[in-house]
């Protein structure tokens, strides 16, 4: 289905239209869950050196792989004829965040029943693996992008587990920046040839699908502050996290 140019009115009836850029920028600052503090390259401390042997700090990609594995397991889930009816819709509508975004944007939570759901999909996946505080949660793709920009976690380089933002219909001009975003998904792989492999909900087939996307469709990437995973205890010293993430 897609139809995800955000922000938009969700009330039934005439086609949804964009509201002003000012509203979106304000929405990015109101009611959005805070990202974890710290940025790429921050030091992650383990148990005290005076205590038992330190656990091994596994690469940060252990967390992203857990996220992507959960996303892969959803491939094939389809929306109903009205564009809704998925477990992602049901879950989001039951969250406190849904009430916050509905109040922010001037409609009821019921308006999400058949709403475009690419952002709900990413929110749901992050929730299942305990990483929603790192990704945030919202129905508006532009709000997601603005949050990553404001937190200094926005860029042009693909990385597994990054959130990718698209202008799939090509209607936006380059000067519009994030306000031309109309879709989002998760990066599974950088193919090294100007394309990336993604996992996305709410594709134009109304599915969760694996897609290969060309860089021409991509507006930018958001980099959540995923946690380092601590493995079994050993005598290895703790290391600083962070190359890249």
QUITAPE-V356299 format. One record per residue. N is the residue number from 0. RES is the residue in one letter. PHI is phi as a letter, one per 20 degrees, with the letter a starting at -180 (999 if undefined). OMEGA is omega in degrees with one decimal (* if undefined). BURIAL is # if it has 24 or more other C-alpha atoms within 12 Angstrom, else .. Layout:
n = <N N>
res = <RES RES>
phi = <PHI PHI>
omega = <OMEGA OMEGA>
burial = <BURIAL BURIAL>
This chain:
n = <0 1 2 3 4 5 6 7 8 9 10 11 12 13 14 15 16 17 18 19 20 21 22 23 24 25 26 27 28 29 30 31 32 33 34 35 36 37 38 39 40 41 42 43 44 45 46 47 48 49 50 51 52 53 54 55 56 57 58 59 60 61 62 63 64 65 66 67 68 69 70 71 72 73 74 75 76 77 78 79 80 81 82 83 84 85 86 87 88 89 90 91 92 93 94 95 96 97 98 99 100 101 102 103 104 105 106 107 108 109 110 111 112 113 114 115 116 117 118 119 120 121 122 123 124 125 126 127 128 129 130 131 132 133 134 135 136 137 138 139 140 141 142 143 144 145 146 147 148 149 150 151 152 153 154 155 156 157 158 159 160 161 162 163 164 165 166 167 168 169 170 171 172 173 174 175 176 177 178 179 180 181 182 183 184 185 186 187 188 189 190 191 192 193 194 195 196 197 198 199 200 201 202 203 204 205 206 207 208 209 210 211 212 213 214 215 216 217 218 219 220 221 222 223 224 225 226 227 228 229 230 231 232 233 234 235 236 237 238 239 240 241 242 243 244>
res = <X X X X X X X X X X X X X X X X X X X X X X X X X X X X X X X X X X X X X X X X X X X X X X X X X X X X X X X X X X X X X X X X X X X X X X X X X X X X X X X X X X X X X X X X X X X X X X X X X X X X X X X X X X X X X X X X X X X X X X X X X X X X X X X X X X X X X X X X X X X X X X X X X X X X X X X X X X X X X X X X X X X X X X X X X X X X X X X X X X X X X X X X X X X X X X X X X X X X X X X X X X X X X X X X X X X X X X X X X X X X X X X X X X X X X X X X X X X X X X X X X X X X X>
phi = <999 l l d f d f b f d f f o f g f c f e f f f f f f f f f d d m e f f f f f n c g n f e d e d g g f e e f g f f e e f g g f f f f f f f f f f f f f e g o f c f e f e n c m e f f f f f f f e e f f f f f f f f f d m b e f f f e g c f g c f f f f f f f g f f f d m d f f e e n b a e d f f f g f f f f f f e m c c a d d f b g n f e d d d d f e m e e e g f f l f f e f c a b a d f e b e e m c n c c e c c c e m f f e m c e c e c d d e g f e e e r c d d f e f f f e e e g f b e f f f d f f p f n d>
omega = <-174.3 -175.2 -171.9 176.0 -173.7 -3.4 -179.9 174.6 -177.0 -178.8 179.7 177.4 -176.5 179.8 -179.6 -177.8 -179.4 171.7 -171.8 177.0 -179.6 178.6 -178.7 -179.2 178.0 -179.2 -179.1 -175.7 -174.5 170.8 -178.7 178.6 -178.7 172.7 176.9 178.8 179.8 -179.4 178.4 177.8 -179.7 179.4 177.5 -177.0 178.3 178.8 -177.8 179.7 -179.0 -177.3 179.3 178.8 -177.7 173.1 177.4 176.1 179.0 -180.0 179.8 -179.2 174.5 177.1 -179.1 178.8 176.7 176.9 -176.7 177.2 177.2 177.8 -179.8 -177.8 179.9 -177.4 -179.4 177.7 -172.8 173.2 176.8 -175.3 179.6 178.8 -179.6 174.4 180.0 175.6 178.8 174.6 -176.5 -179.6 -176.0 -178.1 178.4 -178.4 174.7 -179.5 179.1 178.6 178.7 -177.8 177.5 178.4 179.5 -171.8 169.7 174.1 -179.5 176.6 -179.5 179.0 -179.3 -173.7 -178.7 -177.8 171.1 -163.7 178.5 179.6 176.1 179.2 -179.9 178.3 -178.1 -179.3 179.9 178.8 -176.1 -177.2 175.6 -176.2 -179.7 174.6 -179.9 -176.8 -169.9 -178.6 -179.8 174.4 -174.1 -175.6 179.1 178.0 175.5 -176.6 179.7 178.8 178.7 177.6 -177.2 -179.6 179.9 -178.3 -177.2 179.1 -174.4 -176.6 177.9 175.3 178.0 -178.8 174.6 175.3 -175.2 -176.7 -171.9 160.4 -171.7 -178.8 175.8 -176.3 -178.8 176.1 -178.1 -179.0 -178.3 176.2 -174.0 -176.8 172.4 -179.9 177.6 -177.9 178.7 178.4 -179.7 176.1 173.9 -175.0 168.1 -175.2 174.8 -178.4 -176.9 176.6 173.0 171.2 -174.9 165.6 -173.1 166.8 176.7 173.7 179.0 172.6 179.8 -172.2 157.4 -175.0 165.7 -177.7 168.0 -175.2 178.2 -177.7 179.6 -179.8 -167.6 176.6 -179.9 -177.3 170.2 -176.0 177.5 179.6 -178.1 -176.7 167.1 179.5 178.9 -176.0 -178.3 -179.4 176.7 177.7 -177.2 178.0 175.8 179.9 175.0 179.1 155.2 -178.8 176.6 -175.3 *>
burial = <# # # # # # # # # # . . . . . . . # . . . . # # # . # # # . . # # . # . . . # # . . . # . # . . . . . . . . # # # # # # # . # # # # # # # # # # . # # . # # # . . . # # # # # # # # # # # . . . # # # # # # . # # . . . # . # # # # # # # # # # # # # # # # # . # . # # # # # # # # # # # # # # # # # # # . # . # # # . # # # # # # # # # # # # . . . . . . . . . # # # # # # # # # # # # # . . . . . # # # # # # # # # . # # # # # # # # . # . # # # # # # # # # # # # # # . . . . . . . # # . # . . . #>
